[in-house]
């Protein structure tokens, strides 16, 4: 403690030394100027200046312009400058000193005016201290420090040693002060003050101080006060400080001998914007108002305060403090805080080396109302503590904690964090000479029928034994309060931590019966574990079991996982899931290294009826702070089936890179996951490289499938060679063949995946297409079981479709050949069609068909096939032949027709010839001619 006080006094002496040096320089200049004025000669002035410069060391210099005045009452100095290299620099444009010389005879100093124009002070950085110059830290004792201050008599010594001085006015205009190593720059400083001192009395009056603090962007508009010290009394009157819209008014009184003080901040208003240079967030505005009073001595005082304020959307309705300090005893009679973010109430009494007691209550505490980045929450409760007499010493906290004796209680109720709801929590603590117990009732109640009892102890020897247990609980109430999807079932749990505090043991079990979650039904779930030395070299076992149940309709049973922990290794010796006679089983090891986790899968086998997949060598997975890497994930099966995968998940980019290789993978084993409506068969072989799947995907896929069937319909063999590179899908090959049927697609599509779902229409419009689809000998009868039409369909299709451009401006060519088509009574013996779409026109190059003994051909052009208001032009040649059902009449019709709509629809028939035969006997041909026939279409 003594060393700390010496350090403080040493620093104070250093700053006083600098002030004394500046004062000495100015005084030396003034005295020298007085002597010069007495002789009134420039020769002597030059000699005096030279003498002053040589009197200091080489790093110090004094320079000035002219000196004028009279010996007995005034001195005027122009352009004075003082420099001490790398330490301090002073300059002024003008110094005016008016004084009375005669009182010096009686050891009195009378100065009527000191005026300094454009004063500039620059203090340069000090050299760093030697690291070896460290002072030894003594133990802190608050009461001792306050006693040292009170008994030091520093102020008494200062006041009684003052000279007789009368300074009627000191005025500094447009001052500049800079301390470079402290980041302090003050501009436009104006100072006006008066000072009168004599032994035992000071009368200091600061009439006005203003200026601008550059680094903090703070404008001090006005500071004034009067300080009077006499007859052991120090009085502060008329203190006022104004900065921006902020204002503080205070007064004070101090008895120097007893250090008993009365300080009252009668009024203060702080506009936060004025102090945005200190706290950038204050730029948003806010304010604080209130009063504060202090009465007493350093070892016996009382503080009262009453504050209000606002900041952003947060309102401080009241902060009230009534507190006292009496020779070490701290008593908080009232501390009350009311705000839009919650309310606090604290009552406490602390005797530093005797006892301590108190209660802190908090109500509706909502941190997110102050910091909107925080999740919504609310906290209600209280904390109580009571250390009896002789059990508490603030100056020996380590010893107090080691031999703790007392009681405490923590209670939280009706609280939440995001979707998590807490009904109540209570910790009742009891301590006796360092032995701490958690006594009943202590519990955690999340909701009704979701309550956990907590009890245990921690003794002075650092041995602990704590238990958390619950009787039958309701899983639905528990998970609903935790903000999770509704789970159903009943549960029981019991966990125990015991042993040495530095390395305890843990054991426990958790059991659920009648578990239900959506389409998951499980009879029971059981978990038990036993772990030793969990903080150093954990060793133990854990077991997990599901007896039976169903997951989305798939029956499961005997789901087991048995694990053993040995230091930094976890071995899972048995992980198995049964579904009827099918199962998946695995054994693996986890290595918990310093900077990563390594997982080695020794065995994994999946078996479905007569089909199986298993690994033939170890699978390695590595997890660190940047990525998850899996190498050589390989599975083999019957008939040379193999699946090999390698990949990386980048945690920083949150993205995948995966390479897959499939060989002879049968689809049948996966039928159980598809349900009865979708039945697949076939063999899949292929390769895929996928990069940046979630951000900027690049994909290469090559696939060859054989004997593909869907719902007992054979689709045959399938081949695909596809790539996607950020914005273009290239279909190198997409081919399907079954018997004599073929389907082939090639080309590319250019589009981007980076648009949102709502912009899907924009994606389609902007997609640039270049595709060609060919189909050959498609037998429609083969797909009747999939089409499920009212009547069966038959026929063969051949043709092609070519598409280029975008949806807004496409170009298409198409061809269709149909033969042997029949649907109910509708029969088409043959149909051949060629057409195209270009520049907004549908062009039918040719269409020829034979159905029900009728043949016709057609061609034409349409601006829009679906918009009747648009011009439509069709030009066709029709040759229609028919035979009556009784074969009594045969006839042929030849006609040339044109249909147009501008803006009505008309029909013009130029020539119709009806040659008619009756029972093979020709009749006279009937010929009709119309120059024009028009039918109006209104609508």
BADRENLO-457652 format. One record per residue (C-alpha): residue in one letter; x, z, y. Coordinates in steps of 0.001 Angstrom, whole numbers, plus 524288, in hexadecimal, padded with zeros to 5 digits. Layout:
! residues N
AXZY ...
This chain:
! residues 939
X800008000080000 X80B1D8036880933 X811787F63F80668 X804C07EF2D809B2 X803AE7F61F816BD X811FB7F31C819A1 X80F4B7E4BE81696 X803AB7E47A81FF5 X80BA27EB0F82AB5 X816E77E1A082846 X80DFF7D5C682A33 X807F47DBF083650 X815727DE7883BF3 X8193B7D04B83962 X80DC57CAFE84151 X80FEF7D51484C21 X81E257D0F384C6A X81A397C2E984F04 X811227C714859F6 X81BFC7CF9C85F97 X8257A7C42C85F17 X81C197BB6A8669E X819997C61C87095 X828377C8878720F X82ACD7BA278748F X820257B95A87EE2 X824B47C5F08854D X832C37C1218855E X82E617B47288BD0 X826937BBEC895F9 X831CC7C55589968 X83B727BA5189A1A X832367B29B8A2BA X830FD7BE5F8ABB0 X83FC47BF118AD52 X8406E7B0998AFEE X8360A7B1678BA48 X83DAE7BBFC8C119 X849277B2F88C36C X840E77A6A88C4AB X84B6579D578BFCA X84AE7792E58B549 X859177952F8B1A5 X8563C7A3188ADD2 X849C179EAC8A6B6 X85170794E789E9F X85BA479F2789B93 X851157A8D489789 X84A9279EDF88EA0 X857A779BF988855 X85A137AA788868D X84CC97AC8A87FF8 X84EF87A12E876B0 X85C6F7A609872B2 X857C37B4148712B X84F967B05886540 X854F37AA36858D9 X8561D79B7F856F2 X8486F79A5885154 X841CC79F4A85DC1 X840117987386ADC X838D679A9B877B1 X835767900E8816F X82CE778F5388D97 X82A71786C78996C X829A578DCD8A67B X8282379C088AA5D X8219E79FDE8B702 X81C5B7AC368BCE7 X8202F7B86E8C3F7 X827DA7C3EB8BF00 X81DA07CE308C20A X810777C8E58BD82 X810297BBA28B664 X817397B2138AD93 X8137F7A3F38AA49 X81A2279CBE89F10 X817B578E7889B8D X819E27882A88E2A X81FC27936288692 X823AE791CA8784B X8296F79B2D86E50 X82DC8796DA860A9 X8332979E778553D X836B07945D84AFD X82DC67940283EEB X826E77A07F84385 X81F1F79FAB85006 X81D3A796F185BD6 X8168179A4E868BD X81384791E18747D X80AFC792708809F X808237890988B86 X8076C793DA8959C X808E97A2A989622 X804647AAA68A1D1 X807A87B9198A2EE X802A47C1BA8AE0A X8073F7CFD38AE0E X80A697DB948B674 X818EA7DEFE8B5EB X818A57EC418BCB8 X811687F3FA8B1EB X81D227F17E8A914 X823FA7FC458B091 X81A24805C28AA59 X81B327FF1989CD6 X80E487F82B89EF7 X80B8E7E9E689C4F X8011D7E3608A4A5 X7FDED7D50D8A20F X7F2807CF588A945 X7F2767C2198A267 X7F9377BAA3897AE X7F4ED7AC78896BB X7FA027A36288C1F X7F62D7950688C22 X7F6E778D0E87F6A X7FD707976C8771F X8021D79235869F5 X8073E79AC485ED0 X80C26795128520C X8109779DE2846FF X81791796C383BFD X8174D799EE82D5E X81F7A7A567828E1 X829667A35281DFA X8244A7A77381092 X827A37B51D80C13 X8317E7B7438015D X82A2F7B8F37F47F X8328E7C4B67F18E X82D427CBB27FD85 X821697D1227F68A X81BFA7DE587F99A X817D17E7217EE88 X809087E8D37EDFF X8045C7F6C87EDBE X7F7667FAC57E7A3 X7EBF37F8F57F0F1 X7E4D7804F07F60A X7DA0A802697FFF7 X7D87D8106A8045A X7E73F811E58067E X7E7F38057C80EA5 X7DCED809C9817AA X7E33B8172A8192F X7F04C810DF81CFB X7E988808C682772 X7E2818148082CFA X7EE9D81D2182D55 X7F846812F683284 X7F545815BF8412B X7F952807C2843EB X7EFAF805E284F0F X7F349812F085534 X8019B80F2F8555A X7FEB5801D885B20 X7F5D0806A8865F9 X7FEC5811E986A33 X80AB5808FE86B34 X804A57FF0087458 X80AF67FC2A881BF X803C27FC1588EA7 X7FF127EE0B88FC8 X7F4A77E784897DC X7F1967D94F8952D X7E6217D53589D79 X7E4E67C79A8977F X7EB6C7BF6888D12 X7E6407B17C88C81 X7EA697A6FB882DB X7E47D799708847B X7E44978E6A87A57 X7ECE5795D8870FB X7F21B790CC863FD X7F62F79968858A1 X7FB177942D84B9C X8007179B5F83FC3 X8045B79060836B9 X8061E7978E829D2 X7F8E879E4F82B81 X7F12A7921282EF5 X7ECD97981683BCF X7EB1D78F65847B5 X7E3A9793E6853C5 X7E0BC78A9085EFA X7DAD578BFA86C8A X7DCFF79A9386C82 X7D8507A1BF878AA X7DBA57B02C87A39 X7D8287B95A8854D X7DB467C7D8883E8 X7DF2C7D42888B0B X7E7217DFD288659 X7EA387ED3488BCA X7F2517F71C8842A X7F8B18044D88651 X7FCD580EC887C8D X7F09E813398757B X7E7A5808B387B10 X7E4A37FA388790C X7DA977F1F187FF2 X7DA7A7E43087A72 X7D0617DA5B87EC6 X7CF397CCFC87880 X7C7127C5BA88262 X7C6917B8F387B17 X7CD117B23B86F89 X7C9407A4B686AF3 X7CF71799B28636A X7CEBC7903C85805 X7D3FE792E684A4E X7D7F67855E8459E X7D9147878A836D1 X7CBF478E6C835D7 X7C4BE7862B83FFC X7C049792AA846AA X7BD507937C85517 X7BE6C7A14585AC2 X7B6357A0EF86701 X7B7837AEF486BA7 X7BDC37BBBD8677F X7BE077C7778707F X7BECC7D63E86F24 X7C4527E28687575 X7CD3F7EBC086DF0 X7CFD07F95B8739B X7D8EC8035D86D6E X7DAFB810D787397 X7DB3581F3387011 X7DB2981C5586164 X7CFB0812FD86271 X7CEE78044A86048 X7C29A7FD7B8653B X7BE607EF61863AE X7B3F47EAC686D49 X7ACB67DE1887008 X7B2457D6C686462 X7AC8C7C91C863C1 X7B0FF7BD3D85C20 X7AA337B00785CBE X7ADC87A43285474 X7A44E798DE853CD X796E779ECF851E3 X79CB77AB2884BEC X79D377B81385313 X7A2237C5D58501C X7A0397D1E2858B3 X7A6787DED685515 X7AB897EBA585A81 X7B4357F627854FC X7BA888036685718 X7C63C809AE8503D X7CBD68178B850DD X7DA688150484F95 X7DE2A8225C84A26 X7D3CE8230883F70 X7D23D8141E83DDD X7C38A8164283E51 X7BCCC809E1842B9 X7AF8A804878466E X7AE737F5C7845C0 X7A1627EF2A847B8 X79EDE7E097846BB X792D87E0EC84F2F X78FBD7D2AD84D60 X7954E7C75B845EB X790807B99484389 X798B17B02083BAE X795AF7A19283BBB X79C3679C9082F50 X79EB178F0D83511 X7A84E7955083E88 X7B0AE79982832E8 X7B01178D0682AB4 X7BEDC78C1582C55 X7C0147985782404 X7B5287953881A3E X7B1E67869081952 X7A49F789728133B X7A0B67900C8201E X79FBF7827182609 X791F07822982070 X78E0A78D16829A0 X7891579AEE8283E X78A107A7CE82F6E X78BBD7B68582DFF X786AE7C187836A9 X787327D03C83660 X78D917DD0883A60 X798787E5408345E X79D677F2E7837D0 X7A9137FB0983379 X7AAE08096F83697 X7B550812CC831BA X7C3CB8136C82E9C X7CBB580BCE82481 X7C9188168D81A8B X7BB2A819C681E45 X7B21580F4682358 X7A4A2809378222B X7A0AD7FAEE822E0 X7931D7F5C882603 X78F9A7E77282661 X783827DF068272A X785167D03E825F7 X77CAA7C40F824D3 X780517B5C782356 X77DD57A85C81DD0 X785E379D5781804 X780F87905C812C1 X773D77938380C77 X778047A16D809AC X7729C7AC8F811B8 X7788C7BA308126B X76D127C28481672 X7749E7CF49816F3 X781BB7D52C81372 X781647E3AE81620 X78CCF7ECF48139D X78D467FBB081594 X79A13800DC81028 X7A42080B9481258 X7B1FD80F4080E82 X7B61B81D9180E8C X7C4228209380A84 X7C376817BC7FEAA X7B50C818FF7FB82 X7ADBE80C297FCFF X79F0A80CF47FE3E X79638801267FF8E X7895E80704803B6 X783057F9BC804F8 X7876C7EBDF802D2 X77BD37E2B980335 X77C457D3EF802C9 X7700D7CB928039E X770E07BCBE8035C X76AB77B06E7FE10 X774F67B0CD7F32C X771667BE717EEB3 X771EE7CCC67F228 X77C4F7D7397EF9C X77B817E5F57F12C X787417EEE07EF35 X787F27FDAC7EFD4 X794E1803DD7EC1C X79D8680FC07EE13 X7ABDD80F7A7EA14 X7B52981AF57EB24 X7C25E814547E86C X7C7D681F3D7DFDA X7BB7B8262D7DB68 X7AF6981E327D801 X7A7FA811847DA2F X799B580DD87D8E5 X790F58030E7DD99 X7868E7F8E97DB10 X7868F7EA6C7DE44 X779547E3A77DD6C X777967D4F77DE66 X76AE37CD927DF86 X7684D7BEF67DE35 X776837BAEA7DFEA X776C37ABEA7E0BD X784887A66D7E2EC X77FA87984E7E2C4 X778E179A5C7EFE5 X7866779BE37F605 X78DA8791C27EDBC X78458786EA7E993 X78E1D781E87DF71 X78B3578DF87D730 X7806C78E017CD1B X773A2794F77D0A0 X773F17A3417CCA2 X76EB77B0A77D01D X774167BE317CD08 X76D297CB577CDCE X7722F7D8B07C9CF X77B027E4007CD5C X787F57EA9E7CA08 X789BE7F9787CA12 X796228018C7C86A X7991D8101E7C8BD X7A6CF815D57C729 X7A5E8824B17C7FE X7AF0D82DA07CF96 X7BD1482C6C7CB01 X7BAC481F747C3F7 X7BE36815D57CED1 X7CA4F8133B7D729 X7CABD806B47DF43 X7D95E808797E147 X7DBAD809007D287 X7D2507FEBF7CD6F X7DA647FBDF7C14C X7DA0680A037BD3A X7CBA080B117C0B2 X7C8217FF947B7EC X7D0C5804877ACDE X7C9F1811C97ACDA X7BCA680CF97B14B X7B1A5816F97B128 X7A41A813FC7B631 X797C880C2A7B44D X793747FEAF7B836 X788027F5867B696 X786397E6DF7B84A X778537E1A47B87A X7740F7D37E7BA6D X765EC7CEFF7B9A2 X75D347C33B7BC93 X768C87BA327BEB1 X76BB37ABFE7BBA7 X7765A7A1AA7BC2A X7716A7939D7BBCB X768747933D7AFDF X76D907A0097AA56 X764717ABA77AC0A X768707B9E77AA46 X75E047C4327A89E X767107CFFB7A9E1 X774867D5697A6CD X779227E38E7A6DC X786B47E9017A480 X787517F7E07A494 X795897FC3E7A525 X79AF4809C97A2DF X7A96D80D537A40B X7B06D81A097A070 X7BF0281AFA7A372 X7C15480C957A0B7 X7B7F680B227953A X7AD47801857990B X7A06480025791F1 X795187F6AE79312 X789987FF9E7905D X77B467FD8E78DA5 X773267F7C2792B1 X77C427EC1F79539 X7768A7DED27924F X7753A7D07D795D1 X7671F7CBDC7964B X765C47BD507987E X7571E7BCEE795F2 X74CA37C41C78E4B X750B57C4AB77FF2 X75E4B7C03E78400 X765557CD2878625 X773307D0AD781F1 X777877DEDE780C8 X785837E1A978529 X78D4D7EE0078258 X79B5A7F2347800E X7A76A7F891785D5 X7B54A7F66078A95 X7BDF8802577894D X7CA33806547907F X7D2A4800F37857F X7CCE07F348787EB X7C4DC7F3C177B76 X7B7787ED7577C92 X7AB287EBF27748D X79FE77E44677AA0 X793A47DF1577411 X789587D53377843 X77D557D48D76FA6 X76F1C7D0BF76FA3 X763937D2E8766BE X75A7E7C78E7638C X75A077BEDD76F98 X752167B311773EB X75AC37A70A774C5 X7511B79F9E77D37 X750CB7AA2D787AC X75F9E7AB267876E X7627579C8B788ED X757B079A7979306 X75DCD7A50179B92 X76B0979E40799DE X765367919379F19 X7668A78A3C7922A X75CF0781CF78AB1 X75326789D278323 X7588478ECE77637 X750057967576CEF X753157A0CF762E0 X756B17AF2276183 X764937B4497620B X76CD37C04B75F5A X77AD97C2AB763F7 X785467CD1E763A9 X7931F7CBCE768EC X79DE47D5F0769C7 X7AB0E7D5FB770E2 X7B44F7E0F576D1C X7C2A57E4C576C63 X7CD1E7E440776E2 X7C9037DF3578445 X7D4E27D641784DC X7D19D7CFD1777C9 X7C42A7D37C7727D X7BCE17CF6C76639 X7AFA37C8997661E X7A52D7C7D275BB9 X796DB7C46475BC1 X78B8D7BC6A756A4 X780787B45775C36 X7746B7B08775442 X768977A7D975777 X75C9D7A57774F04 X7520079B33750C8 X75A257930675A31 X75320787B4760C3 X757D377E2876B1D X750377717776D35 X7512176A6976004 X75AC27742375A46 X7558377E85750F9 X75EA87883674A49 X75B297938E74182 X766A479C07745B2 X773A779BAF74CD0 X77E227A5E674A5E X78B557A815750EB X7951F7B2EC74E27 X7A33B7B4B275262 X7AE6C7BE677516F X7BA4D7BCF375A4E X7C6417C5B675C28 X7D0117C5D376760 X7C80A7BC2276F1E X7D1217BC2E77B0F X7DE3E7BA8E7742E X7DE4C7B5997662C X7CFDF7B3D176273 X7CD437B46A753EA X7BFF77B42474D5F X7B4CC7AC5E74793 X7A7BE7A6E674BC7 X79C477A1A5743E6 X7908979974747E1 X784E47966073F18 X777ED78F1D74001 X7700B790C173389 X766C37853A734C6 X75E6877D9273E3B X75BBC7701C743D2 X761C77689174F22 X758FD75D9C7544B X752A575CB7746F8 X75F7B75C9973F6A X76013768267361F X76C987703C7366C X7714A77BFC72EB7 X77D357848672CC3 X783807815C739D6 X78FF67897873955 X79C3478B4B74155 X7A6E0794B773D2A X7B259796B374660 X7BE9979F0D74638 X7C6D67A24F7522F X7D55E7A4EE750DA X7DCBB7A67F75DA5 X7DC257993C7646B X7D5E17921C758F9 X7C7A079129754EE X7C4EE78BAA74770 X7B7327872A74405 X7B7A8787347353B X7A9A678315732F4 X7A08077BC373C10 X7952C775E573487 X7876F77082736CD X77E4A76D1E72B70 X7725B7644872C69 X76BE57643D71F26 X7771F75F4E71676 X77E39758CC721CE X7886A7602A72999 X7935776023733A2 X79EE47693E731DB X7ABD376B59738D6 X7B7C277419739C9 X7C02C7747E745F5 X7CA1877C7074DB2 X7CAD977FA775C2F X7D813782F976225 X7D6F678A3A76F1F X7E3A77868A775FB X7E83578A7178397 X7E40877E1378AA7 X7DADB7776C780F4 X7D2797789D774BE X7D5B7770967689C X7CB3776E0F75E68 X7CF047691D750F3 X7C3B5764A57485E X7C8997662973A68 X7BC3A76170733DC X7AF4575B76737A7 X7A5B37559E72DE3 X797F37503E72FC3 X78FE674D2A723A3 X7829B7469B722E3 X77D05743AC7156F X7872473A8870F68 X78DF47379D71C5A X798D173F9F7225D X7A2D673FA272D68 X7AEEF7482B72E14 X7BC56748B57346C X7C85D7454372C78 X7D20174B4473613 X7D1C6755BB7409E X7CABB7535174D78 X7D19C75883759AB X7CACA75C8F7665C X7D279761BD77222 X7CC2F7686377DD5 X7D36876C1278A59 X7D01576DA9798AC X7CFE975EEF79B35 X7CA9B7583C78F15 X7C52D758A278143 X7CC4074FA7777CB X7C82574C93769D8 X7D15E744A876157 X7CEA373DCC75492 X7C0B07424E7529D X7BEFA73B9874579 X7B42173B8C73B74 X7B38B733C572EC0 X7A8577311A7256C X7A459729457198B X7A6AC71AA1718B1 X7B26671B6E721EE X7AA887211972D3C X7B2EC7269E73833 X7B0D372BAA74610 X7BCAA72DEC74EE4 X7BBC4732D875CFA X7C5E47366776754 X7C2BE73A96774F5 X7C4AE742D77811C X7BB7474A2A78A10 X7C17D74BA079794 X7BCAD7587579D89 X7C0DB754907AB3D X7B9977478F7AB36 X7AEE874C607A1DC X7B02C73FE979A02 X7B2CB73AE178C36 X7BC1E730FE78626 X7B8DE72E3E777CF X7BD9F7249E76D83 X7B4FD722F97615A X7B76171BBC7549D X7ACA471A6074A4B X7AE78714A573CD4 X7A335712467334D X79A6A71CEF738E8 X78D5771D86731C2 X7812F72030739F5 X778EE725B372EE7 X77E0E733D372F91 X77955734C973D8C X76B5B73135739C6 X7675873F8973958 X7697F7407874804 X761037347274AF0 X7544B738D074495 X74B3C730C273C09 X74749726FD74690 X755027217474803 X75C7471DA073BCC X76A08717D573CF1 X7734E7122673307 X7801A70B0A73436 X78ECD70C0673571 X7957F70D1B742C0 X7A3B87099B745A4 X7A96E7091975336 X7B27770DA075DFE X7AFC3712EC76B97 X7B871716C17770F X7B1A371E44781DC X7B89D7228578E60 X7B34B72A71799D6 X7A60A72AD37933B X79F727335A79D8D X7A54B72DDF7AA26 X7AA8271FD37A972 X7A7F671BAB79B63 X7B05F71180794AF X7AB7470DF07871D X7B0297053977C0D X7A7B47044C76FD7 X7A9C36FC1F76392 X79FE46FE05758B6 X79C966F79D74BB8 X790936FC7374441 X78BC66F7A673721 X77EDD6F87272FD1 X777C26FEA873B54 X7699E7026273865 X75F41708CE740AB X752B970D9D73A5F X755A77052872E52 X757446F8C673668 X764846F26173469 X76B4E6EE6274104 X7778F6EA3F739D5 X785446EA8B73F62 X7886C6EDE974D74 X794B26EBB97559C X797AA6EFBF76398 X7A3636EE7376CBA X7A05A6F49077A00 X7A8236F96C785B8 X7A44F7001F79263 X7AE067017D79D94 X7A82C709087A914 X79E896FE4F7ACE5 X79DDD6F3A87A270 X798B86F39B79489 X79F316E8A378CDD X7983B6E4C778053 X7A2C16DDA5778E5 X79A7E6DD9276C96 X78D4E6E30C7689C X789046DD2675BBE X77ED56E05075166 X77C8F6D8AC744D6 X773036DAC3739A9 X7718E6D07172F0E X76FFF6C3D3736D3 X76B9E6CAB974366 X775446CC3F74E99 X775086D29975BFC X780A46D1407653C X782E96D60977325 X78ECC6D38077BBD X7925B6D45678A29 X793D96DF0B79443 X78C5C6E7D179DB0 X7920B6ED097AA75 X78C2C6F9CC7AF57 X7903D707A47B308 X78C7B7149F7ACE3 X78F5D71C937B932 X781A371B7C7BEC9 X77784726247BD45 X76BAA725187B470 X76304722597C01B X76B3D7163C7C307 X768FE70FF77B5A8 X7613F704CB7BBC7 X76CBE702007C4E7 X775E5701A97B921 X76D446F77B7B26B X76C1F6EF227BEB7 X77ACF6EF1F7C108 X77E8B6EC9A7B2D3 X785D16DFBD7B177 X7827B6D99B7A455 X788BE6CF3079BD9 X7828D6D02178E49 X77F256C6FD7832E X7762B6CAEC77808 X774886C26576BE4 X76B4C6C4BD76093 X76A3D6BCDA7540E X760136BD027494B X759976C9C674D0C X74F476CC4274293 X7441F6D37874938 X73D706D71773C84 X749066DFF173959 X745E06E91C744C8 X7373F6EB2674274 X739766F92773DF3 X7401C6FC5C74AE6 X736DF6F4B8753E9 X72A976FAC274DF8 X7216D6F0417538A X712DB6EF2375046 X715C16E3127481F X7225A6DF507416D X72AE66D55474810 X7338A6CAC17428C X73C276BFCA7471B X74A3A6BC5274A5A X750A26BC79757C8 X75CC26B5AB75D0E X761A36B4AA76AE5 X76A596B98B775B6 X769BC6C0047831C X774486BED478D9A X773E16C76C799BA X77CF06C6BD7A597 X77CD56CD257B310 X775736D9257B7BE X7674E6DD967B66E X7649C6D91E7C455 X76A8A6CBA67C20A X76B576C8937B38A X76D9C6BBE17AC4C X768386BAEB79E7A X767C46B0DF793BA X75F906B2E7787B8 X75BE56AC0177B1D X752116AFE7770A9 X74EFC6A980763AC X743EF6AF1275B8C X73F5B6AA8974E29 X735506AF3774464 X72FAF6B94474DD5 X723096BFEE749FB X71BDB6CBBB74F62 X70E0B6CD78749E6 X7071C6C02C74BED X710EA6BBAB7561E X71A9A6B21E75006 X725C16AADD75684 X72C196A0CB74DCE X7371069E5875773 X73AD36A12376584 X746B569C7A76D00 X749196A0F577AED X7541C69F01784D9 X753D76A4E979275 X75B866AB2379D7E X75A246B3857A983 X761E76B0217B5C5 X760D16B24F7C478 X753D16B90F7C314 X74D836AE6A7BA9D X748C66AF2D7AC96 X74BCD6A1E77A69C X745DC69E02799B0 X74E2C6928279545 X745FE690137891B X73C8E696BA78015 X7372B6902E773CF X72E7F696E3769F2 X726016946B75E0D X71B6F69E3975ABA X70EA269D1D75346 X7107468E4F75243 X7125968D01760EA X71EBF688977678C X7224D688C4775DE X72E17687EC77ED5 X72FB368E0778C14 X7396668F077973C X73888694117A4F8 X73DC169C1C7B051 X738D16A8BB7B658 X73D696AFD77C277 X737DB6BC8C7BD52 X730996BE0F7B0C1 X72A556CADF7B48A X727096C8E47C2E8 X71ABE6C06C7C4D6 X71C9D6C0447D379 X729686B8E97D1E7 X729986AA107D06A X728A06A60E7C20D X72B646985A7BD6B X72A28693F77AF38 X72BCA685FB7AAC5 X72914683AA79C69 X725D46793579292 X71C5967DB478837 X71981676BA77B66 X70F1867E3C7744B X709F0679E6766E4 X6FF6E680D675F46 X6F6BF67F3E75341 X6E94C6853F75232 X6E79068F8774785 X6DF1A6861773FBA X6E92467B7A741D4 X6DE3F673727479A X6E4CE67119754A0 X6F2D266DF47581A X6F70266CBB76625 X702FB66BC076EC9 X703EA66FA577D03 X70E6466AF07862C X70E6D67091793D8 X717206725D79F80 X7143167E9C7A748 X719A66858E7B31B X715FF6933F7B755 X71941698007C4E8 X715F26A3607CDB5 X717336A0E77DC5F X7104C6AA387DEE4 X705496A6A77D528 X706646A1F17C71A X7021E693D67C47C X7021768B397B859 X7046267C7E7B910 X70230674AA7ACAD X706ED666BC7AE3C X70366661007A111 X6FCDD6658D79469 X6FB2265CE878848 X6F2A66616D77CD9 X6F3FE6586C770F9 X6EA6B65DC3766E5 X6E8E265B4E75834 X6DD2E65F1374FDC X6DF8F65FC774119 X6EADC6564A74253 X6E28B64CB2749BC X6E7BB64A017573E X6DE8B64AFD76290 X6E0156454176FE7 X6EA4F64C8177777 X6E52C65436782D3 X6ED76653C578EEF X6EAE865C1F79AED X6F1EC65B5C7A7C8 X6F1B1664977B361 X6F8C8661B77BFAF X6F7D966FF67C336 X6F11467C0F7BE2E X6F314688B67C5A7 X6EECB6964E7C1EE X6F00B6A0FF7CBF0 X6F5A86AE007C89D X6F1BE6B8AB7D1FB X6F7DA6C5ED7D09C 
